[in-house]
Amino acid sequence: MRLTLHIWRQKGENDHGSMVQYEARNVNPDMSFLEMLDVLNEELTLKGDDPIAFDSDCREGICGMCGFMINGVAHGPRRGTTVCQLHMRKFRDGDVLYLEPWRARAFPVIKDLAVDRGAFDRVIAAGGYVSVSAGSAPDGNAILVPKQNADIAMDAAACIGCGACVAACPNASASLFTGAKITHLGVLPQGQPERFDRAQRMVAQAAAEGFGSCTNIGECEAVCPKEIKLEVIARMNHDFLKASWTSRGATASRGGE
């Protein structure tokens, strides 16, 4: 296969970037997309050119490190697939592909296709945990969890934090990511004591990071490689609104004393 690649090149956050055209020749259809870029980078290095920067780690679709736009679609054209698991047989000989980084104010470009997703870490740090005394692992049946709740929690916990939902959203909203993290703890017994405070803190942190608001377009669900459903956003909004009204009522009560 032979492909024409237009790739965003940018030296740093404060530098101006631009599209640069490359020719990828003799592409093996069984290569992953990142392996194709590895081969291109080897060619660039041998010529003394700067290789293309992109994020990757496990390359098994579970770490959430990789990700960029391919012809305007986060992670590319195959649904439920990370870019590291996208194979070149999904493209045709002679295709022209445009590669760009995630576009969001909260995801500043580090270099080329790599962006800083530290904002996600700070959202998690704001409340994406359960406060318990550390110790040995409890027995698996010590706390019974209804199967329906376990299924919801497991589906939400599948989120790998890649950022595709933010990149695809016209508002650069992190609602699917934040909703998944809130849901996977909020439906379990262990997550109940901090459930509503967690929602308040994580939603507030997402807003502070510069992520936009959700307008229920659904692009996030469409590109999520783990196919997280929009229902997690509804659960997040429910917990956030309940927490907001509860805290507002408590403040009004204290003011009347």
Secondary structure, DSSP 8 states (H G I E B T S, - for coil): --EEEEEEE-SSTTS--EEEEEEE-S--TTSBHHHHHHHHHHHHHHTT--------SS-SSSS-----EETTEET-SSTT--GGG-BGGGS-TT-EEEEE----TTS-EEETTEE--HHHHHHHHTT-S------S---TTSS---HHHHHHHHHHHT----SHHHHHSTT-B-HHHHHHHHHHHHTSGGGSTTHHHHHHHHHHHHHHTT-B---S--HHHHH-TT---THHHHHHHHHHHHHHHHHHHHHHHHHH-
